[in-house]
Amino acid sequence: MDRGDIEQQLAQLHPAAFAWALSCCRWNASEAEEVLQSAYLRVLDGTARFAERSSFKTWLFSVVRIGAA
């Protein structure tokens, strides 16, 4: 998956990813925003790599969950 595909997936999944981040952060919106931004940075800079062993959404949500922990 190239960067353009990743950016498109992130844009498409953003509303659901933010809702998931809110849930992971006990509904603290500012913390959820920080967690989600950090997750997006890890995805875009290659620190978190999508190995296509699950759906992109499942993988992204795990990156968000780990960041919230």
Contacts in CASP RR format, 6 or more apart in sequence:
PFRMAT RR
TARGET T0000
AUTHOR 0000-0000-0000
METHOD contacts of the structure
MODEL  1
MDRGDIEQQLAQLHPAAFAWALSCCRWNASEAEEVLQSAYLRVLDGTARF
AERSSFKTWLFSVVRIGAA
1 9 0 8 1.000
1 50 0 8 1.000
1 52 0 8 1.000
1 56 0 8 1.000
3 44 0 8 1.000
6 43 0 8 1.000
6 44 0 8 1.000
6 50 0 8 1.000
7 44 0 8 1.000
9 56 0 8 1.000
9 57 0 8 1.000
9 60 0 8 1.000
10 17 0 8 1.000
10 40 0 8 1.000
10 43 0 8 1.000
10 44 0 8 1.000
10 60 0 8 1.000
13 56 0 8 1.000
13 57 0 8 1.000
13 60 0 8 1.000
16 57 0 8 1.000
17 36 0 8 1.000
17 39 0 8 1.000
17 60 0 8 1.000
17 61 0 8 1.000
17 64 0 8 1.000
18 32 0 8 1.000
18 33 0 8 1.000
18 36 0 8 1.000
20 61 0 8 1.000
20 64 0 8 1.000
20 65 0 8 1.000
21 32 0 8 1.000
21 33 0 8 1.000
21 35 0 8 1.000
21 36 0 8 1.000
21 39 0 8 1.000
21 64 0 8 1.000
21 68 0 8 1.000
22 28 0 8 1.000
22 29 0 8 1.000
22 32 0 8 1.000
24 32 0 8 1.000
24 35 0 8 1.000
24 64 0 8 1.000
24 65 0 8 1.000
24 67 0 8 1.000
24 68 0 8 1.000
24 69 0 8 1.000
25 31 0 8 1.000
25 32 0 8 1.000
25 35 0 8 1.000
25 68 0 8 1.000
31 68 0 8 1.000
32 68 0 8 1.000
35 64 0 8 1.000
35 67 0 8 1.000
35 68 0 8 1.000
36 64 0 8 1.000
38 67 0 8 1.000
39 48 0 8 1.000
39 60 0 8 1.000
39 63 0 8 1.000
39 64 0 8 1.000
39 67 0 8 1.000
41 47 0 8 1.000
42 48 0 8 1.000
42 63 0 8 1.000
43 50 0 8 1.000
43 60 0 8 1.000
43 63 0 8 1.000
48 63 0 8 1.000
50 56 0 8 1.000
50 59 0 8 1.000
51 59 0 8 1.000
53 59 0 8 1.000
END
